[in-house]
Amino acid sequence: LCEDAYRILRRHSNLLLTLLAMMLPSGLPELTCVGDLEYVRKTLAVEQTDEEDALNYFNAKFNEAYNGAWTTKIDWFAHWFRR
């Protein structure tokens, strides 16, 4: 299910990134600069032409987060603390 959602988001990445770019001035704390859009581009592996390579990247990141990597914990803490 997660892989299917990732594929759909990736397939429509241009639309998603355009919508997020239009939301930059909205004041959302998680969406304040072009760097935030680049993070989404990197996460969706937009530059990968092979969908299987992109899916492998997603699975690696998913497993890293699921298995409790310390960097993920720090990232979640930073988001929580910024509120």
PDB file as gemmi writes it, atoms N, CA and C in Angstrom:
CRYST1    1.000    1.000    1.000  90.00  90.00  90.00 P 1                      
ATOM      1  N   LEU A   1       0.825  -1.192   0.000  1.00  0.00           N  
ATOM      2  CA  LEU A   1       0.000   0.000   0.000  1.00  0.00           C  
ATOM      3  C   LEU A   1       0.873   1.262   0.000  1.00  0.00           C  
ATOM      4  N   CYS A   2       1.909   1.279   0.831  1.00  0.00           N  
ATOM      5  CA  CYS A   2       2.817   2.432   0.868  1.00  0.00           C  
ATOM      6  C   CYS A   2       3.528   2.599  -0.467  1.00  0.00           C  
ATOM      7  N   GLU A   3       3.936   1.492  -1.048  1.00  0.00           N  
ATOM      8  CA  GLU A   3       4.626   1.560  -2.337  1.00  0.00           C  
ATOM      9  C   GLU A   3       3.699   2.088  -3.426  1.00  0.00           C  
ATOM     10  N   ASP A   4       2.443   1.670  -3.389  1.00  0.00           N  
ATOM     11  CA  ASP A   4       1.480   2.166  -4.378  1.00  0.00           C  
ATOM     12  C   ASP A   4       1.284   3.673  -4.231  1.00  0.00           C  
ATOM     13  N   ALA A   5       1.142   4.134  -3.001  1.00  0.00           N  
ATOM     14  CA  ALA A   5       0.974   5.569  -2.750  1.00  0.00           C  
ATOM     15  C   ALA A   5       2.208   6.339  -3.213  1.00  0.00           C  
ATOM     16  N   TYR A   6       3.388   5.802  -2.930  1.00  0.00           N  
ATOM     17  CA  TYR A   6       4.632   6.450  -3.359  1.00  0.00           C  
ATOM     18  C   TYR A   6       4.685   6.556  -4.882  1.00  0.00           C  
ATOM     19  N   ARG A   7       4.333   5.481  -5.558  1.00  0.00           N  
ATOM     20  CA  ARG A   7       4.342   5.498  -7.030  1.00  0.00           C  
ATOM     21  C   ARG A   7       3.375   6.551  -7.578  1.00  0.00           C  
ATOM     22  N   ILE A   8       2.202   6.644  -6.979  1.00  0.00           N  
ATOM     23  CA  ILE A   8       1.210   7.623  -7.439  1.00  0.00           C  
ATOM     24  C   ILE A   8       1.713   9.040  -7.200  1.00  0.00           C  
ATOM     25  N   LEU A   9       2.238   9.307  -6.005  1.00  0.00           N  
ATOM     26  CA  LEU A   9       2.778  10.640  -5.716  1.00  0.00           C  
ATOM     27  C   LEU A   9       3.927  10.972  -6.656  1.00  0.00           C  
ATOM     28  N   ARG A  10       4.768  10.005  -6.901  1.00  0.00           N  
ATOM     29  CA  ARG A  10       5.917  10.213  -7.785  1.00  0.00           C  
ATOM     30  C   ARG A  10       5.468  10.468  -9.219  1.00  0.00           C  
ATOM     31  N   ARG A  11       4.458   9.736  -9.646  1.00  0.00           N  
ATOM     32  CA  ARG A  11       3.927   9.898 -10.998  1.00  0.00           C  
ATOM     33  C   ARG A  11       3.348  11.301 -11.203  1.00  0.00           C  
ATOM     34  N   HIS A  12       2.818  11.883 -10.139  1.00  0.00           N  
ATOM     35  CA  HIS A  12       2.219  13.218 -10.204  1.00  0.00           C  
ATOM     36  C   HIS A  12       3.076  14.251  -9.478  1.00  0.00           C  
ATOM     37  N   SER A  13       4.383  14.028  -9.459  1.00  0.00           N  
ATOM     38  CA  SER A  13       5.279  14.906  -8.697  1.00  0.00           C  
ATOM     39  C   SER A  13       5.272  16.342  -9.204  1.00  0.00           C  
ATOM     40  N   ASN A  14       5.138  16.548 -10.514  1.00  0.00           N  
ATOM     41  CA  ASN A  14       5.104  17.924 -11.028  1.00  0.00           C  
ATOM     42  C   ASN A  14       3.920  18.693 -10.456  1.00  0.00           C  
ATOM     43  N   LEU A  15       2.758  18.073 -10.446  1.00  0.00           N  
ATOM     44  CA  LEU A  15       1.568  18.711  -9.884  1.00  0.00           C  
ATOM     45  C   LEU A  15       1.743  18.960  -8.387  1.00  0.00           C  
ATOM     46  N   LEU A  16       2.214  17.951  -7.677  1.00  0.00           N  
ATOM     47  CA  LEU A  16       2.410  18.081  -6.234  1.00  0.00           C  
ATOM     48  C   LEU A  16       3.392  19.196  -5.903  1.00  0.00           C  
ATOM     49  N   LEU A  17       4.517  19.238  -6.598  1.00  0.00           N  
ATOM     50  CA  LEU A  17       5.524  20.268  -6.336  1.00  0.00           C  
ATOM     51  C   LEU A  17       5.015  21.660  -6.711  1.00  0.00           C  
ATOM     52  N   THR A  18       4.223  21.752  -7.767  1.00  0.00           N  
ATOM     53  CA  THR A  18       3.639  23.041  -8.145  1.00  0.00           C  
ATOM     54  C   THR A  18       2.672  23.528  -7.073  1.00  0.00           C  
ATOM     55  N   LEU A  19       1.836  22.631  -6.581  1.00  0.00           N  
ATOM     56  CA  LEU A  19       0.902  23.006  -5.515  1.00  0.00           C  
ATOM     57  C   LEU A  19       1.643  23.426  -4.249  1.00  0.00           C  
ATOM     58  N   LEU A  20       2.679  22.692  -3.894  1.00  0.00           N  
ATOM     59  CA  LEU A  20       3.466  23.054  -2.714  1.00  0.00           C  
ATOM     60  C   LEU A  20       4.166  24.390  -2.916  1.00  0.00           C  
ATOM     61  N   ALA A  21       4.661  24.647  -4.117  1.00  0.00           N  
ATOM     62  CA  ALA A  21       5.314  25.930  -4.404  1.00  0.00           C  
ATOM     63  C   ALA A  21       4.325  27.076  -4.256  1.00  0.00           C  
ATOM     64  N   MET A  22       3.092  26.860  -4.679  1.00  0.00           N  
ATOM     65  CA  MET A  22       2.067  27.893  -4.529  1.00  0.00           C  
ATOM     66  C   MET A  22       1.727  28.134  -3.061  1.00  0.00           C  
ATOM     67  N   MET A  23       1.989  27.140  -2.216  1.00  0.00           N  
ATOM     68  CA  MET A  23       1.684  27.260  -0.790  1.00  0.00           C  
ATOM     69  C   MET A  23       2.824  27.870   0.017  1.00  0.00           C  
ATOM     70  N   LEU A  24       3.970  28.131  -0.598  1.00  0.00           N  
ATOM     71  CA  LEU A  24       5.110  28.696   0.138  1.00  0.00           C  
ATOM     72  C   LEU A  24       4.742  29.937   0.953  1.00  0.00           C  
ATOM     73  N   PRO A  25       3.980  30.884   0.403  1.00  0.00           N  
ATOM     74  CA  PRO A  25       3.658  32.077   1.193  1.00  0.00           C  
ATOM     75  C   PRO A  25       2.573  31.862   2.251  1.00  0.00           C  
ATOM     76  N   SER A  26       2.069  30.646   2.394  1.00  0.00           N  
ATOM     77  CA  SER A  26       0.949  30.392   3.308  1.00  0.00           C  
ATOM     78  C   SER A  26       1.325  30.471   4.781  1.00  0.00           C  
ATOM     79  N   GLY A  27       2.605  30.376   5.086  1.00  0.00           N  
ATOM     80  CA  GLY A  27       3.023  30.461   6.480  1.00  0.00           C  
ATOM     81  C   GLY A  27       3.103  29.132   7.204  1.00  0.00           C  
ATOM     82  N   LEU A  28       2.966  28.031   6.497  1.00  0.00           N  
ATOM     83  CA  LEU A  28       3.116  26.721   7.136  1.00  0.00           C  
ATOM     84  C   LEU A  28       4.556  26.561   7.612  1.00  0.00           C  
ATOM     85  N   PRO A  29       4.768  26.174   8.857  1.00  0.00           N  
ATOM     86  CA  PRO A  29       6.139  26.086   9.369  1.00  0.00           C  
ATOM     87  C   PRO A  29       6.995  25.034   8.669  1.00  0.00           C  
ATOM     88  N   GLU A  30       6.382  24.005   8.112  1.00  0.00           N  
ATOM     89  CA  GLU A  30       7.134  22.959   7.428  1.00  0.00           C  
ATOM     90  C   GLU A  30       7.393  23.295   5.964  1.00  0.00           C  
ATOM     91  N   LEU A  31       6.860  24.419   5.498  1.00  0.00           N  
ATOM     92  CA  LEU A  31       6.970  24.788   4.094  1.00  0.00           C  
ATOM     93  C   LEU A  31       7.276  26.278   4.011  1.00  0.00           C  
ATOM     94  N   THR A  32       8.546  26.609   4.190  1.00  0.00           N  
ATOM     95  CA  THR A  32       8.912  28.022   4.273  1.00  0.00           C  
ATOM     96  C   THR A  32       9.855  28.486   3.173  1.00  0.00           C  
ATOM     97  N   CYS A  33      10.502  27.547   2.480  1.00  0.00           N  
ATOM     98  CA  CYS A  33      11.491  27.965   1.488  1.00  0.00           C  
ATOM     99  C   CYS A  33      11.605  26.916   0.381  1.00  0.00           C  
ATOM    100  N   VAL A  34      12.334  27.272  -0.645  1.00  0.00           N  
ATOM    101  CA  VAL A  34      12.535  26.370  -1.780  1.00  0.00           C  
ATOM    102  C   VAL A  34      13.255  25.100  -1.331  1.00  0.00           C  
ATOM    103  N   GLY A  35      14.066  25.190  -0.292  1.00  0.00           N  
ATOM    104  CA  GLY A  35      14.751  24.012   0.232  1.00  0.00           C  
ATOM    105  C   GLY A  35      13.780  22.936   0.688  1.00  0.00           C  
ATOM    106  N   ASP A  36      12.623  23.357   1.189  1.00  0.00           N  
ATOM    107  CA  ASP A  36      11.607  22.384   1.588  1.00  0.00           C  
ATOM    108  C   ASP A  36      11.058  21.644   0.370  1.00  0.00           C  
ATOM    109  N   LEU A  37      10.927  22.357  -0.741  1.00  0.00           N  
ATOM    110  CA  LEU A  37      10.489  21.710  -1.982  1.00  0.00           C  
ATOM    111  C   LEU A  37      11.551  20.738  -2.487  1.00  0.00           C  
ATOM    112  N   GLU A  38      12.808  21.119  -2.343  1.00  0.00           N  
ATOM    113  CA  GLU A  38      13.899  20.231  -2.760  1.00  0.00           C  
ATOM    114  C   GLU A  38      13.896  18.949  -1.932  1.00  0.00           C  
ATOM    115  N   TYR A  39      13.546  19.061  -0.660  1.00  0.00           N  
ATOM    116  CA  TYR A  39      13.445  17.880   0.197  1.00  0.00           C  
ATOM    117  C   TYR A  39      12.386  16.922  -0.359  1.00  0.00           C  
ATOM    118  N   VAL A  40      11.250  17.471  -0.775  1.00  0.00           N  
ATOM    119  CA  VAL A  40      10.190  16.640  -1.354  1.00  0.00           C  
ATOM    120  C   VAL A  40      10.673  16.012  -2.659  1.00  0.00           C  
ATOM    121  N   ARG A  41      11.352  16.802  -3.497  1.00  0.00           N  
ATOM    122  CA  ARG A  41      11.897  16.270  -4.759  1.00  0.00           C  
ATOM    123  C   ARG A  41      12.845  15.102  -4.489  1.00  0.00           C  
ATOM    124  N   LYS A  42      13.710  15.287  -3.490  1.00  0.00           N  
ATOM    125  CA  LYS A  42      14.674  14.234  -3.164  1.00  0.00           C  
ATOM    126  C   LYS A  42      13.956  12.996  -2.627  1.00  0.00           C  
ATOM    127  N   THR A  43      12.970  13.213  -1.766  1.00  0.00           N  
ATOM    128  CA  THR A  43      12.237  12.099  -1.186  1.00  0.00           C  
ATOM    129  C   THR A  43      11.482  11.308  -2.248  1.00  0.00           C  
ATOM    130  N   LEU A  44      10.944  12.008  -3.235  1.00  0.00           N  
ATOM    131  CA  LEU A  44      10.233  11.326  -4.318  1.00  0.00           C  
ATOM    132  C   LEU A  44      11.173  10.782  -5.385  1.00  0.00           C  
ATOM    133  N   ALA A  45      12.464  11.059  -5.246  1.00  0.00           N  
ATOM    134  CA  ALA A  45      13.478  10.595  -6.206  1.00  0.00           C  
ATOM    135  C   ALA A  45      13.075  10.956  -7.631  1.00  0.00           C  
ATOM    136  N   VAL A  46      12.711  12.217  -7.812  1.00  0.00           N  
ATOM    137  CA  VAL A  46      12.222  12.694  -9.107  1.00  0.00           C  
ATOM    138  C   VAL A  46      13.258  12.504 -10.205  1.00  0.00           C  
ATOM    139  N   GLU A  47      14.528  12.658  -9.882  1.00  0.00           N  
ATOM    140  CA  GLU A  47      15.575  12.546 -10.897  1.00  0.00           C  
ATOM    141  C   GLU A  47      15.801  11.113 -11.367  1.00  0.00           C  
ATOM    142  N   GLN A  48      15.341  10.149 -10.591  1.00  0.00           N  
ATOM    143  CA  GLN A  48      15.495   8.745 -10.986  1.00  0.00           C  
ATOM    144  C   GLN A  48      14.568   8.447 -12.159  1.00  0.00           C  
ATOM    145  N   THR A  49      15.119   7.988 -13.250  1.00  0.00           N  
ATOM    146  CA  THR A  49      14.280   7.648 -14.400  1.00  0.00           C  
ATOM    147  C   THR A  49      13.705   6.242 -14.277  1.00  0.00           C  
ATOM    148  N   ASP A  50      14.396   5.389 -13.556  1.00  0.00           N  
ATOM    149  CA  ASP A  50      13.928   4.019 -13.367  1.00  0.00           C  
ATOM    150  C   ASP A  50      13.064   3.957 -12.110  1.00  0.00           C  
ATOM    151  N   GLU A  51      11.808   3.565 -12.275  1.00  0.00           N  
ATOM    152  CA  GLU A  51      10.886   3.523 -11.146  1.00  0.00           C  
ATOM    153  C   GLU A  51      11.335   2.530 -10.079  1.00  0.00           C  
ATOM    154  N   GLU A  52      11.947   1.434 -10.481  1.00  0.00           N  
ATOM    155  CA  GLU A  52      12.417   0.444  -9.509  1.00  0.00           C  
ATOM    156  C   GLU A  52      13.528   1.019  -8.630  1.00  0.00           C  
ATOM    157  N   ASP A  53      14.433   1.798  -9.212  1.00  0.00           N  
ATOM    158  CA  ASP A  53      15.479   2.450  -8.417  1.00  0.00           C  
ATOM    159  C   ASP A  53      14.864   3.419  -7.422  1.00  0.00           C  
ATOM    160  N   ALA A  54      13.863   4.169  -7.861  1.00  0.00           N  
ATOM    161  CA  ALA A  54      13.179   5.104  -6.968  1.00  0.00           C  
ATOM    162  C   ALA A  54      12.468   4.346  -5.852  1.00  0.00           C  
ATOM    163  N   LEU A  55      11.859   3.233  -6.190  1.00  0.00           N  
ATOM    164  CA  LEU A  55      11.163   2.430  -5.189  1.00  0.00           C  
ATOM    165  C   LEU A  55      12.145   1.826  -4.191  1.00  0.00           C  
ATOM    166  N   ASN A  56      13.302   1.412  -4.663  1.00  0.00           N  
ATOM    167  CA  ASN A  56      14.339   0.910  -3.758  1.00  0.00           C  
ATOM    168  C   ASN A  56      14.802   2.003  -2.804  1.00  0.00           C  
ATOM    169  N   TYR A  57      14.952   3.230  -3.311  1.00  0.00           N  
ATOM    170  CA  TYR A  57      15.319   4.375  -2.471  1.00  0.00           C  
ATOM    171  C   TYR A  57      14.247   4.597  -1.404  1.00  0.00           C  
ATOM    172  N   PHE A  58      12.975   4.566  -1.823  1.00  0.00           N  
ATOM    173  CA  PHE A  58      11.870   4.745  -0.885  1.00  0.00           C  
ATOM    174  C   PHE A  58      11.880   3.662   0.191  1.00  0.00           C  
ATOM    175  N   ASN A  59      12.040   2.415  -0.225  1.00  0.00           N  
ATOM    176  CA  ASN A  59      12.042   1.311   0.738  1.00  0.00           C  
ATOM    177  C   ASN A  59      13.191   1.431   1.727  1.00  0.00           C  
ATOM    178  N   ALA A  60      14.346   1.866   1.259  1.00  0.00           N  
ATOM    179  CA  ALA A  60      15.485   2.053   2.162  1.00  0.00           C  
ATOM    180  C   ALA A  60      15.176   3.137   3.187  1.00  0.00           C  
ATOM    181  N   LYS A  61      14.614   4.255   2.732  1.00  0.00           N  
ATOM    182  CA  LYS A  61      14.259   5.347   3.646  1.00  0.00           C  
ATOM    183  C   LYS A  61      13.145   4.922   4.599  1.00  0.00           C  
ATOM    184  N   PHE A  62      12.175   4.186   4.087  1.00  0.00           N  
ATOM    185  CA  PHE A  62      11.074   3.709   4.912  1.00  0.00           C  
ATOM    186  C   PHE A  62      11.588   2.790   6.013  1.00  0.00           C  
ATOM    187  N   ASN A  63      12.442   1.838   5.641  1.00  0.00           N  
ATOM    188  CA  ASN A  63      12.991   0.906   6.626  1.00  0.00           C  
ATOM    189  C   ASN A  63      13.866   1.617   7.645  1.00  0.00           C  
ATOM    190  N   GLU A  64      14.604   2.621   7.192  1.00  0.00           N  
ATOM    191  CA  GLU A  64      15.428   3.408   8.111  1.00  0.00           C  
ATOM    192  C   GLU A  64      14.549   4.096   9.152  1.00  0.00           C  
ATOM    193  N   ALA A  65      13.454   4.687   8.706  1.00  0.00           N  
ATOM    194  CA  ALA A  65      12.540   5.369   9.626  1.00  0.00           C  
ATOM    195  C   ALA A  65      11.813   4.361  10.515  1.00  0.00           C  
ATOM    196  N   TYR A  66      11.371   3.265   9.938  1.00  0.00           N  
ATOM    197  CA  TYR A  66      10.619   2.264  10.684  1.00  0.00           C  
ATOM    198  C   TYR A  66      11.470   1.594  11.757  1.00  0.00           C  
ATOM    199  N   ASN A  67      12.723   1.374  11.449  1.00  0.00           N  
ATOM    200  CA  ASN A  67      13.609   0.713  12.407  1.00  0.00           C  
ATOM    201  C   ASN A  67      14.173   1.673  13.440  1.00  0.00           C  
ATOM    202  N   GLY A  68      13.713   2.904  13.433  1.00  0.00           N  
ATOM    203  CA  GLY A  68      14.073   3.838  14.495  1.00  0.00           C  
ATOM    204  C   GLY A  68      15.458   4.428  14.387  1.00  0.00           C  
ATOM    205  N   ALA A  69      15.868   4.784  13.188  1.00  0.00           N  
ATOM    206  CA  ALA A  69      17.174   5.423  13.028  1.00  0.00           C  
ATOM    207  C   ALA A  69      17.223   6.690  13.877  1.00  0.00           C  
ATOM    208  N   TRP A  70      18.363   6.951  14.479  1.00  0.00           N  
ATOM    209  CA  TRP A  70      18.469   8.102  15.379  1.00  0.00           C  
ATOM    210  C   TRP A  70      18.267   9.416  14.637  1.00  0.00           C  
ATOM    211  N   THR A  71      18.626   9.467  13.351  1.00  0.00           N  
ATOM    212  CA  THR A  71      18.420  10.709  12.595  1.00  0.00           C  
ATOM    213  C   THR A  71      16.933  10.996  12.425  1.00  0.00           C  
ATOM    214  N   THR A  72      16.137   9.949  12.260  1.00  0.00           N  
ATOM    215  CA  THR A  72      14.692  10.131  12.139  1.00  0.00           C  
ATOM    216  C   THR A  72      14.116  10.630  13.452  1.00  0.00           C  
ATOM    217  N   LYS A  73      14.597  10.094  14.562  1.00  0.00           N  
ATOM    218  CA  LYS A  73      14.117  10.547  15.869  1.00  0.00           C  
ATOM    219  C   LYS A  73      14.454  12.014  16.093  1.00  0.00           C  
ATOM    220  N   ILE A  74      15.646  12.414  15.696  1.00  0.00           N  
ATOM    221  CA  ILE A  74      16.043  13.815  15.843  1.00  0.00           C  
ATOM    222  C   ILE A  74      15.169  14.696  14.955  1.00  0.00           C  
ATOM    223  N   ASP A  75      14.893  14.254  13.746  1.00  0.00           N  
ATOM    224  CA  ASP A  75      14.044  15.015  12.829  1.00  0.00           C  
ATOM    225  C   ASP A  75      12.645  15.199  13.415  1.00  0.00           C  
ATOM    226  N   TRP A  76      12.049  14.122  13.927  1.00  0.00           N  
ATOM    227  CA  TRP A  76      10.727  14.221  14.544  1.00  0.00           C  
ATOM    228  C   TRP A  76      10.765  15.123  15.770  1.00  0.00           C  
ATOM    229  N   PHE A  77      11.813  15.035  16.574  1.00  0.00           N  
ATOM    230  CA  PHE A  77      11.932  15.898  17.747  1.00  0.00           C  
ATOM    231  C   PHE A  77      12.017  17.360  17.327  1.00  0.00           C  
ATOM    232  N   ALA A  78      12.780  17.639  16.284  1.00  0.00           N  
ATOM    233  CA  ALA A  78      12.921  19.018  15.806  1.00  0.00           C  
ATOM    234  C   ALA A  78      11.575  19.561  15.340  1.00  0.00           C  
ATOM    235  N   HIS A  79      10.797  18.750  14.642  1.00  0.00           N  
ATOM    236  CA  HIS A  79       9.472  19.195  14.209  1.00  0.00           C  
ATOM    237  C   HIS A  79       8.564  19.440  15.410  1.00  0.00           C  
ATOM    238  N   TRP A  80       8.626  18.564  16.389  1.00  0.00           N  
ATOM    239  CA  TRP A  80       7.808  18.723  17.583  1.00  0.00           C  
ATOM    240  C   TRP A  80       8.223  19.972  18.351  1.00  0.00           C  
ATOM    241  N   PHE A  81       9.527  20.196  18.463  1.00  0.00           N  
ATOM    242  CA  PHE A  81      10.051  21.319  19.236  1.00  0.00           C  
ATOM    243  C   PHE A  81       9.714  22.654  18.583  1.00  0.00           C  
ATOM    244  N   ARG A  82       9.683  22.700  17.253  1.00  0.00           N  
ATOM    245  CA  ARG A  82       9.394  23.946  16.533  1.00  0.00           C  
ATOM    246  C   ARG A  82       7.975  24.429  16.765  1.00  0.00           C  
ATOM    247  N   ARG A  83       7.099  23.554  17.162  1.00  0.00           N  
ATOM    248  CA  ARG A  83       5.706  23.944  17.397  1.00  0.00           C  
ATOM    249  C   ARG A  83       5.666  24.785  18.624  1.00  0.00           C  
TER     250      ARG A  83                                                      
END                                                                             
